[in-house]
Amino acid sequence: MKLPGFYQGAKPCVFAVVRGGNSLHSFSGYVRFVIDTAAVRTTLLDADARRLRIPEELLNPRDKLVGLGGAVRTFLIDKAELIFESADEDFSVSMAICVTRHDLDGMPTDDRAKVAALASVLGLDFINKFKLLCEYRKDVVRME
């Protein structure tokens, strides 16, 4: 199975459908993930989480984290499905994913815009299941 990716600027990325939920609450939608070998966990950031309209009932609170964009509230979705489309066939992985929420009300307007532009990340919890090939000069991003 080859999962194709692409570069956005200098960042290797992939698209996936992310879905989850239970019989009462669910969500589903496309997400652009930056492949981030420095991120331990696959994480949906604020803009994607809002766009997917993830129900509060599915979010399990975790500790605050400090990272790019300051302190964030973090939540865990115990079981989500990431679905990747490829030329061969669709491929899916069920896994726990993190969701972040920055305190946008307490931020200056410029910082809010920067946080809103942050992409969700595909972390090592997913990446380490595959061979990752990134060749910027050849415009190749692929996981096998």
OpenMM code with the backbone's topology and positions (N, CA, C; nanometers):
from openmm import Vec3, app, unit

residues = "MET LYS LEU PRO GLY PHE TYR GLN GLY ALA LYS PRO CYS VAL PHE ALA VAL VAL ARG GLY GLY ASN SER LEU HIS SER PHE SER GLY TYR VAL ARG PHE VAL ILE ASP THR ALA ALA VAL ARG THR THR LEU LEU ASP ALA ASP ALA ARG ARG LEU ARG ILE PRO GLU GLU LEU LEU ASN PRO ARG ASP LYS LEU VAL GLY LEU GLY GLY ALA VAL ARG THR PHE LEU ILE ASP LYS ALA GLU LEU ILE PHE GLU SER ALA ASP GLU ASP PHE SER VAL SER MET ALA ILE CYS VAL THR ARG HIS ASP LEU ASP GLY MET PRO THR ASP ASP ARG ALA LYS VAL ALA ALA LEU ALA SER VAL LEU GLY LEU ASP PHE ILE ASN LYS PHE LYS LEU LEU CYS GLU TYR ARG LYS ASP VAL VAL ARG MET GLU".split()
positions = [
    Vec3(0.0849, -0.1180, 0.0000),
    Vec3(0.0000, 0.0000, 0.0000),
    Vec3(0.0891, 0.1238, 0.0000),
    Vec3(0.0673, 0.2107, -0.0963),
    Vec3(0.1415, 0.3359, -0.1026),
    Vec3(0.0449, 0.4513, -0.0771),
    Vec3(0.0744, 0.5284, 0.0251),
    Vec3(-0.0077, 0.6444, 0.0576),
    Vec3(0.0593, 0.7677, -0.0003),
    Vec3(-0.0007, 0.8297, -0.1016),
    Vec3(0.0633, 0.9442, -0.1651),
    Vec3(0.0459, 1.0712, -0.0831),
    Vec3(0.1458, 1.1566, -0.0908),
    Vec3(0.1409, 1.2855, -0.0256),
    Vec3(0.1831, 1.3939, -0.1230),
    Vec3(0.2090, 1.5120, -0.0692),
    Vec3(0.2468, 1.6268, -0.1510),
    Vec3(0.3187, 1.7271, -0.0625),
    Vec3(0.3823, 1.8232, -0.1250),
    Vec3(0.4452, 1.9323, -0.0505),
    Vec3(0.3576, 2.0554, -0.0573),
    Vec3(0.3429, 2.1214, 0.0553),
    Vec3(0.2816, 2.2535, 0.0592),
    Vec3(0.3914, 2.3444, 0.1116),
    Vec3(0.4496, 2.4219, 0.0205),
    Vec3(0.5726, 2.4928, 0.0541),
    Vec3(0.6790, 2.3862, 0.0743),
    Vec3(0.7463, 2.3896, 0.1877),
    Vec3(0.8494, 2.2890, 0.2174),
    Vec3(0.7974, 2.1790, 0.3094),
    Vec3(0.6666, 2.1809, 0.3402),
    Vec3(0.6102, 2.0859, 0.4366),
    Vec3(0.5496, 1.9650, 0.3663),
    Vec3(0.5927, 1.8429, 0.4040),
    Vec3(0.5288, 1.7239, 0.3479),
    Vec3(0.3906, 1.7049, 0.4109),
    Vec3(0.2921, 1.6769, 0.3263),
    Vec3(0.1531, 1.6679, 0.3721),
    Vec3(0.0817, 1.5484, 0.3102),
    Vec3(-0.0284, 1.5093, 0.3734),
    Vec3(-0.1208, 1.4101, 0.3192),
    Vec3(-0.2632, 1.4561, 0.3516),
    Vec3(-0.3563, 1.4124, 0.2695),
    Vec3(-0.4977, 1.4328, 0.2987),
    Vec3(-0.5543, 1.3022, 0.3522),
    Vec3(-0.6461, 1.3127, 0.4453),
    Vec3(-0.7161, 1.1956, 0.4967),
    Vec3(-0.8573, 1.2364, 0.5354),
    Vec3(-0.9470, 1.1430, 0.5268),
    Vec3(-1.0788, 1.1613, 0.5872),
    Vec3(-1.0636, 1.1175, 0.7317),
    Vec3(-1.1104, 1.1995, 0.8227),
    Vec3(-1.1080, 1.1648, 0.9649),
    Vec3(-1.2524, 1.1515, 1.0090),
    Vec3(-1.2818, 1.0386, 1.0718),
    Vec3(-1.4179, 1.0223, 1.1221),
    Vec3(-1.4150, 0.9468, 1.2542),
    Vec3(-1.5190, 0.9683, 1.3297),
    Vec3(-1.5287, 0.9024, 1.4580),
    Vec3(-1.6661, 0.9229, 1.5162),
    Vec3(-1.6853, 0.8630, 1.6303),
    Vec3(-1.8117, 0.8821, 1.6982),
    Vec3(-1.8709, 0.7536, 1.7497),
    Vec3(-1.9963, 0.7661, 1.7866),
    Vec3(-2.0712, 0.6522, 1.8384),
    Vec3(-2.2132, 0.6610, 1.7839),
    Vec3(-2.3051, 0.5860, 1.8402),
    Vec3(-2.4417, 0.5852, 1.7867),
    Vec3(-2.5144, 0.7183, 1.8074),
    Vec3(-2.4672, 0.8012, 1.9005),
    Vec3(-2.5332, 0.9288, 1.9281),
    Vec3(-2.4637, 1.0497, 1.8654),
    Vec3(-2.3320, 1.0453, 1.8561),
    Vec3(-2.2549, 1.1613, 1.8115),
    Vec3(-2.1481, 1.1156, 1.7138),
    Vec3(-2.1316, 1.1910, 1.6053),
    Vec3(-2.0284, 1.1532, 1.5093),
    Vec3(-1.9761, 1.2753, 1.4348),
    Vec3(-1.8659, 1.2559, 1.3639),
    Vec3(-1.8077, 1.3596, 1.2805),
    Vec3(-1.7331, 1.2927, 1.1663),
    Vec3(-1.7127, 1.3669, 1.0583),
    Vec3(-1.6386, 1.3154, 0.9439),
    Vec3(-1.6015, 1.4311, 0.8529),
    Vec3(-1.4816, 1.4253, 0.7951),
    Vec3(-1.4414, 1.5271, 0.6987),
    Vec3(-1.2962, 1.5131, 0.6586),
    Vec3(-1.2607, 1.5817, 0.5486),
    Vec3(-1.1231, 1.5805, 0.4998),
    Vec3(-1.0359, 1.6713, 0.5842),
    Vec3(-0.9123, 1.6271, 0.6074),
    Vec3(-0.8142, 1.7067, 0.6818),
    Vec3(-0.6804, 1.6976, 0.6094),
    Vec3(-0.6137, 1.8128, 0.5981),
    Vec3(-0.4760, 1.8155, 0.5477),
    Vec3(-0.3848, 1.8055, 0.6684),
    Vec3(-0.3029, 1.7017, 0.6710),
    Vec3(-0.2079, 1.6816, 0.7795),
    Vec3(-0.0669, 1.7143, 0.7319),
    Vec3(0.0074, 1.7872, 0.8123),
    Vec3(0.1513, 1.8012, 0.7912),
    Vec3(0.2156, 1.6792, 0.8556),
    Vec3(0.3043, 1.6130, 0.7828),
    Vec3(0.3772, 1.4989, 0.8375),
    Vec3(0.4875, 1.5555, 0.9260),
    Vec3(0.4772, 1.5334, 1.0559),
    Vec3(0.5653, 1.5988, 1.1528),
    Vec3(0.6384, 1.4938, 1.2363),
    Vec3(0.7638, 1.4682, 1.2018),
    Vec3(0.8427, 1.3674, 1.2740),
    Vec3(0.8852, 1.4148, 1.4122),
    Vec3(0.8563, 1.5392, 1.4473),
    Vec3(0.8857, 1.5887, 1.5817),
    Vec3(0.7636, 1.5793, 1.6725),
    Vec3(0.6480, 1.5450, 1.6151),
    Vec3(0.5246, 1.5334, 1.6935),
    Vec3(0.5045, 1.3882, 1.7358),
    Vec3(0.4853, 1.3666, 1.8629),
    Vec3(0.4647, 1.2314, 1.9139),
    Vec3(0.3256, 1.1807, 1.8768),
    Vec3(0.2245, 1.2687, 1.8862),
    Vec3(0.0855, 1.2286, 1.8651),
    Vec3(0.0263, 1.2947, 1.7415),
    Vec3(-0.0601, 1.2234, 1.6746),
    Vec3(-0.1402, 1.2807, 1.5663),
    Vec3(-0.2429, 1.3718, 1.6320),
    Vec3(-0.2500, 1.4966, 1.5821),
    Vec3(-0.3290, 1.5982, 1.6498),
    Vec3(-0.4084, 1.6831, 1.5518),
    Vec3(-0.5372, 1.6981, 1.5808),
    Vec3(-0.6207, 1.7919, 1.5072),
    Vec3(-0.6105, 1.9262, 1.5764),
    Vec3(-0.5731, 2.0274, 1.5023),
    Vec3(-0.5651, 2.1604, 1.5611),
    Vec3(-0.6984, 2.2332, 1.5488),
    Vec3(-0.7053, 2.3480, 1.6106),
    Vec3(-0.8286, 2.4232, 1.6301),
    Vec3(-0.9174, 2.4330, 1.5062),
    Vec3(-0.8618, 2.4821, 1.3956),
    Vec3(-0.9446, 2.5085, 1.2774),
    Vec3(-1.0080, 2.3806, 1.2239),
    Vec3(-0.9303, 2.2738, 1.2149),
    Vec3(-0.9859, 2.1477, 1.1648),
    Vec3(-1.0889, 2.0903, 1.2613),
    Vec3(-1.0608, 2.0973, 1.3889),
    Vec3(-1.1546, 2.0445, 1.4884),
    Vec3(-1.2883, 2.1197, 1.4814),
    Vec3(-1.2820, 2.2517, 1.4664),
    Vec3(-1.4066, 2.3295, 1.4539),
    Vec3(-1.4797, 2.2948, 1.3245),
    Vec3(-1.4053, 2.2855, 1.2152),
    Vec3(-1.4672, 2.2565, 1.0855),
    Vec3(-1.5348, 2.1195, 1.0849),
    Vec3(-1.4757, 2.0218, 1.1541),
    Vec3(-1.5336, 1.8877, 1.1623),
    Vec3(-1.6514, 1.8804, 1.2593),
    Vec3(-1.6678, 1.9850, 1.3411),
    Vec3(-1.7767, 1.9904, 1.4393),
    Vec3(-1.7779, 1.8661, 1.5285),
    Vec3(-1.6617, 1.8419, 1.5888),
    Vec3(-1.6484, 1.7252, 1.6763),
    Vec3(-1.7334, 1.7480, 1.8022),
    Vec3(-1.8261, 1.6590, 1.8296),
    Vec3(-1.9118, 1.6769, 1.9470),
    Vec3(-1.8318, 1.6738, 2.0775),
    Vec3(-1.8670, 1.7621, 2.1676),
    Vec3(-1.8010, 1.7703, 2.2991),
    Vec3(-1.8016, 1.6355, 2.3702),
    Vec3(-1.9069, 1.5584, 2.3514),
    Vec3(-1.9214, 1.4302, 2.4202),
    Vec3(-1.8120, 1.3301, 2.3826),
    Vec3(-1.7457, 1.3522, 2.2692),
    Vec3(-1.6400, 1.2602, 2.2254),
    Vec3(-1.5014, 1.3014, 2.2728),
    Vec3(-1.4912, 1.4208, 2.3336),
    Vec3(-1.3609, 1.4746, 2.3741),
    Vec3(-1.3331, 1.4443, 2.5210),
    Vec3(-1.2274, 1.3694, 2.5464),
    Vec3(-1.1849, 1.3383, 2.6828),
    Vec3(-1.0731, 1.4332, 2.7212),
    Vec3(-1.0952, 1.5188, 2.8238),
    Vec3(-0.9943, 1.6178, 2.8611),
    Vec3(-0.8624, 1.5556, 2.9048),
    Vec3(-0.7534, 1.6215, 2.8680),
    Vec3(-0.6175, 1.5842, 2.9075),
    Vec3(-0.5509, 1.7083, 2.9659),
    Vec3(-0.4244, 1.6954, 3.0018),
    Vec3(-0.3512, 1.8092, 3.0567),
    Vec3(-0.3278, 1.9155, 2.9500),
    Vec3(-0.3010, 2.0383, 2.9982),
    Vec3(-0.2616, 2.1443, 2.9053),
    Vec3(-0.1210, 2.1170, 2.8552),
    Vec3(-0.0967, 2.1545, 2.7320),
    Vec3(0.0365, 2.1441, 2.6728),
    Vec3(0.0844, 2.2828, 2.6358),
    Vec3(0.2147, 2.3007, 2.6327),
    Vec3(0.2716, 2.4257, 2.5854),
    Vec3(0.3510, 2.3947, 2.4602),
    Vec3(0.3217, 2.4674, 2.3561),
    Vec3(0.3911, 2.4462, 2.2289),
    Vec3(0.3772, 2.5691, 2.1435),
    Vec3(0.3896, 2.5503, 2.0132),
    Vec3(0.3739, 2.6599, 1.9204),
    Vec3(0.2341, 2.7173, 1.9379),
    Vec3(0.2257, 2.8461, 1.9610),
    Vec3(0.0955, 2.9078, 1.9830),
    Vec3(0.0600, 2.9196, 2.1301),
    Vec3(0.1507, 2.8817, 2.2201),
    Vec3(0.1264, 2.8970, 2.3629),
    Vec3(0.0628, 2.7750, 2.4253),
    Vec3(0.0017, 2.7955, 2.5423),
    Vec3(-0.0615, 2.6863, 2.6153),
    Vec3(-0.1935, 2.6496, 2.5473),
    Vec3(-0.2209, 2.5212, 2.5422),
    Vec3(-0.3442, 2.4744, 2.4791),
    Vec3(-0.4118, 2.3711, 2.5672),
    Vec3(-0.5429, 2.3701, 2.5613),
    Vec3(-0.6179, 2.2619, 2.6245),
    Vec3(-0.6138, 2.1452, 2.5274),
    Vec3(-0.5941, 2.0265, 2.5799),
    Vec3(-0.5889, 1.9089, 2.4927),
    Vec3(-0.6971, 1.8095, 2.5324),
    Vec3(-0.7428, 1.7396, 2.4321),
    Vec3(-0.8457, 1.6385, 2.4485),
    Vec3(-0.8027, 1.5157, 2.3705),
    Vec3(-0.8600, 1.4032, 2.4042),
    Vec3(-0.8305, 1.2804, 2.3328),
    Vec3(-0.9610, 1.2215, 2.2809),
    Vec3(-0.9587, 1.1831, 2.1551),
    Vec3(-1.0670, 1.1036, 2.0987),
    Vec3(-1.0138, 0.9605, 2.0995),
    Vec3(-1.0751, 0.8764, 2.1786),
    Vec3(-1.0226, 0.7417, 2.2003),
    Vec3(-1.0144, 0.6582, 2.0735),
    Vec3(-1.1101, 0.6764, 1.9840),
    Vec3(-1.1078, 0.5962, 1.8617),
    Vec3(-1.1582, 0.6809, 1.7451),
    Vec3(-1.0671, 0.7071, 1.6537),
    Vec3(-1.1014, 0.7764, 1.5299),
    Vec3(-1.0478, 0.6921, 1.4152),
    Vec3(-1.1015, 0.7146, 1.2984),
    Vec3(-1.0550, 0.6426, 1.1805),
    Vec3(-0.9973, 0.7440, 1.0825),
    Vec3(-0.8755, 0.7185, 1.0370),
    Vec3(-0.8118, 0.7997, 0.9335),
    Vec3(-0.8155, 0.7175, 0.8054),
    Vec3(-0.8752, 0.7738, 0.7024),
    Vec3(-0.8928, 0.7027, 0.5758),
    Vec3(-0.8130, 0.7759, 0.4683),
    Vec3(-0.7226, 0.7024, 0.4055),
    Vec3(-0.6354, 0.7578, 0.3021),
    Vec3(-0.6743, 0.6984, 0.1680),
    Vec3(-0.6853, 0.7843, 0.0682),
    Vec3(-0.7184, 0.7382, -0.0661),
    Vec3(-0.5896, 0.7266, -0.1461),
    Vec3(-0.5738, 0.6154, -0.2164),
    Vec3(-0.4559, 0.5976, -0.3013),
    Vec3(-0.4998, 0.5391, -0.4347),
    Vec3(-0.4073, 0.5337, -0.5289),
    Vec3(-0.4387, 0.4780, -0.6605),
    Vec3(-0.4739, 0.3300, -0.6497),
    Vec3(-0.4101, 0.2594, -0.5554),
    Vec3(-0.4354, 0.1158, -0.5380),
    Vec3(-0.5732, 0.0909, -0.4776),
    Vec3(-0.5939, 0.1445, -0.3593),
    Vec3(-0.7193, 0.1266, -0.2856),
    Vec3(-0.7172, 0.2173, -0.1638),
    Vec3(-0.8337, 0.2391, -0.1064),
    Vec3(-0.8398, 0.3172, 0.0171),
    Vec3(-0.7809, 0.2349, 0.1301),
    Vec3(-0.7242, 0.3042, 0.2276),
    Vec3(-0.6583, 0.2394, 0.3400),
    Vec3(-0.6993, 0.3144, 0.4652),
    Vec3(-0.7341, 0.2426, 0.5725),
    Vec3(-0.7747, 0.3115, 0.6946),
    Vec3(-0.7006, 0.2587, 0.8159),
    Vec3(-0.6862, 0.3472, 0.9142),
    Vec3(-0.6227, 0.3138, 1.0414),
    Vec3(-0.7118, 0.3674, 1.1527),
    Vec3(-0.7441, 0.2835, 1.2487),
    Vec3(-0.8175, 0.3273, 1.3675),
    Vec3(-0.7172, 0.3566, 1.4772),
    Vec3(-0.7311, 0.4713, 1.5401),
    Vec3(-0.6359, 0.5114, 1.6432),
    Vec3(-0.6937, 0.6245, 1.7277),
    Vec3(-0.6316, 0.6470, 1.8428),
    Vec3(-0.6646, 0.7625, 1.9246),
    Vec3(-0.5959, 0.8846, 1.8645),
    Vec3(-0.6643, 0.9979, 1.8657),
    Vec3(-0.6030, 1.1215, 1.8192),
    Vec3(-0.6288, 1.2328, 1.9203),
    Vec3(-0.5372, 1.3262, 1.9243),
    Vec3(-0.5510, 1.4418, 2.0121),
    Vec3(-0.6232, 1.5551, 1.9392),
    Vec3(-0.6854, 1.6401, 2.0162),
    Vec3(-0.7489, 1.7616, 1.9653),
    Vec3(-0.7017, 1.8752, 2.0541),
    Vec3(-0.6619, 1.9865, 1.9943),
    Vec3(-0.6188, 2.1009, 2.0749),
    Vec3(-0.7174, 2.2155, 2.0629),
    Vec3(-0.7199, 2.2949, 2.1680),
    Vec3(-0.7991, 2.4179, 2.1691),
    Vec3(-0.7169, 2.5269, 2.2363),
    Vec3(-0.6793, 2.6254, 2.1571),
    Vec3(-0.6082, 2.7411, 2.2116),
    Vec3(-0.7092, 2.8373, 2.2732),
    Vec3(-0.6653, 2.9143, 2.3703),
    Vec3(-0.7491, 3.0189, 2.4299),
    Vec3(-0.7396, 3.1422, 2.3401),
    Vec3(-0.8212, 3.1452, 2.2366),
    Vec3(-0.8142, 3.2527, 2.1372),
    Vec3(-0.8599, 3.3869, 2.1929),
    Vec3(-0.9510, 3.3851, 2.2898),
    Vec3(-1.0022, 3.5111, 2.3445),
    Vec3(-0.8929, 3.5927, 2.4125),
    Vec3(-0.7963, 3.5251, 2.4734),
    Vec3(-0.6903, 3.5954, 2.5440),
    Vec3(-0.5709, 3.6315, 2.4575),
    Vec3(-0.5795, 3.6077, 2.3272),
    Vec3(-0.4654, 3.6317, 2.2377),
    Vec3(-0.4804, 3.7609, 2.1596),
    Vec3(-0.3671, 3.8247, 2.1302),
    Vec3(-0.3716, 3.9386, 2.0373),
    Vec3(-0.4201, 3.8916, 1.8992),
    Vec3(-0.4791, 3.9812, 1.8232),
    Vec3(-0.5366, 3.9475, 1.6925),
    Vec3(-0.4353, 3.8811, 1.6000),
    Vec3(-0.3126, 3.9306, 1.5965),
    Vec3(-0.2104, 3.8711, 1.5088),
    Vec3(-0.1825, 3.7261, 1.5464),
    Vec3(-0.1744, 3.6985, 1.6755),
    Vec3(-0.1488, 3.5618, 1.7211),
    Vec3(-0.2663, 3.4698, 1.6891),
    Vec3(-0.3888, 3.5228, 1.6996),
    Vec3(-0.5065, 3.4421, 1.6660),
    Vec3(-0.5014, 3.3967, 1.5202),
    Vec3(-0.4608, 3.4864, 1.4324),
    Vec3(-0.4508, 3.4521, 1.2897),
    Vec3(-0.3444, 3.3456, 1.2670),
    Vec3(-0.2331, 3.3546, 1.3392),
    Vec3(-0.1272, 3.2540, 1.3247),
    Vec3(-0.1745, 3.1173, 1.3728),
    Vec3(-0.2433, 3.1135, 1.4860),
    Vec3(-0.2933, 2.9871, 1.5391),
    Vec3(-0.3975, 2.9277, 1.4442),
    Vec3(-0.4830, 3.0132, 1.3889),
    Vec3(-0.5856, 2.9658, 1.2963),
    Vec3(-0.5239, 2.9036, 1.1714),
    Vec3(-0.4035, 2.9452, 1.1360),
    Vec3(-0.3374, 2.8944, 1.0154),
    Vec3(-0.2580, 2.7655, 1.0406),
    Vec3(-0.2426, 2.7258, 1.1668),
    Vec3(-0.1656, 2.6046, 1.1967),
    Vec3(-0.2370, 2.4805, 1.1433),
    Vec3(-0.1608, 2.3939, 1.0805),
    Vec3(-0.2169, 2.2708, 1.0243),
    Vec3(-0.2174, 2.1593, 1.1287),
    Vec3(-0.3109, 2.0684, 1.1127),
    Vec3(-0.3108, 1.9476, 1.1946),
    Vec3(-0.1873, 1.8658, 1.1595),
    Vec3(-0.1423, 1.7833, 1.2546),
    Vec3(-0.0173, 1.7096, 1.2331),
    Vec3(-0.0387, 1.5593, 1.2416),
    Vec3(0.0298, 1.4902, 1.1534),
    Vec3(0.0358, 1.3448, 1.1552),
    Vec3(0.1637, 1.3105, 1.2295),
    Vec3(0.1507, 1.2554, 1.3490),
    Vec3(0.2649, 1.2342, 1.4374),
    Vec3(0.3246, 1.0954, 1.4279),
    Vec3(0.4251, 1.0735, 1.5106),
    Vec3(0.4992, 0.9470, 1.5114),
    Vec3(0.4120, 0.8265, 1.5456),
    Vec3(0.3035, 0.8477, 1.6194),
    Vec3(0.2150, 0.7357, 1.6514),
    Vec3(0.1574, 0.6735, 1.5241),
    Vec3(0.1494, 0.7510, 1.4169),
    Vec3(0.1064, 0.6998, 1.2865),
    Vec3(0.2256, 0.6733, 1.1948),
    Vec3(0.3158, 0.7692, 1.1856),
    Vec3(0.4286, 0.7619, 1.0917),
    Vec3(0.5117, 0.6364, 1.1131),
    Vec3(0.5352, 0.5983, 1.2384),
    Vec3(0.6229, 0.4837, 1.2676),
    Vec3(0.5662, 0.3495, 1.2228),
    Vec3(0.4448, 0.3492, 1.1739),
    Vec3(0.3858, 0.2257, 1.1211),
    Vec3(0.4245, 0.2035, 0.9747),
    Vec3(0.4935, 0.3018, 0.9154),
    Vec3(0.5220, 0.2996, 0.7733),
    Vec3(0.6665, 0.3351, 0.7441),
    Vec3(0.7057, 0.3083, 0.6215),
    Vec3(0.8302, 0.3628, 0.5675),
    Vec3(0.7913, 0.4982, 0.5076),
    Vec3(0.8594, 0.6030, 0.5482),
    Vec3(0.8297, 0.7379, 0.5010),
    Vec3(0.9371, 0.7819, 0.4032),
    Vec3(0.8945, 0.8267, 0.2866),
    Vec3(0.9870, 0.8744, 0.1847),
    Vec3(0.9508, 1.0181, 0.1493),
    Vec3(1.0437, 1.1094, 0.1731),
    Vec3(1.0252, 1.2503, 0.1377),
    Vec3(1.1464, 1.2958, 0.0583),
    Vec3(1.1259, 1.3284, -0.0680),
    Vec3(1.2322, 1.3802, -0.1537),
    Vec3(1.1847, 1.5123, -0.2118),
    Vec3(1.2240, 1.6201, -0.1456),
    Vec3(1.1745, 1.7528, -0.1822),
    Vec3(1.2093, 1.7894, -0.3267),
    Vec3(1.3331, 1.7639, -0.3670),
    Vec3(1.3752, 1.8028, -0.5023),
    Vec3(1.3002, 1.7258, -0.6104),
    Vec3(1.2512, 1.6074, -0.5779),
    Vec3(1.1753, 1.5267, -0.6758),
    Vec3(1.0243, 1.5406, -0.6528),
    Vec3(0.9845, 1.6223, -0.5545),
    Vec3(0.8433, 1.6439, -0.5222),
    Vec3(0.7733, 1.5114, -0.4883),
    Vec3(0.8395, 1.4296, -0.4060),
    Vec3(0.7858, 1.2986, -0.3670),
    Vec3(0.7608, 1.2957, -0.2163),
    Vec3(0.6404, 1.2628, -0.1806),
    Vec3(0.6035, 1.2348, -0.0420),
    Vec3(0.5207, 1.1071, -0.0473),
    Vec3(0.5669, 1.0043, 0.0234),
    Vec3(0.4965, 0.8754, 0.0154),
    Vec3(0.5225, 0.7953, 0.1435),
    Vec3(0.4200, 0.7239, 0.1861),
    Vec3(0.4330, 0.6295, 0.2960),
    Vec3(0.3966, 0.4917, 0.2429),
    Vec3(0.4800, 0.3932, 0.2782),
    Vec3(0.4554, 0.2565, 0.2317),
    Vec3(0.4479, 0.1631, 0.3516),
] * unit.nanometer
topology = app.Topology()
chain = topology.addChain("A")
for resn in residues:
    res = topology.addResidue(resn, chain)
    for name in ("N", "CA", "C"):
        topology.addAtom(name, app.Element.getBySymbol(name[0]), res)
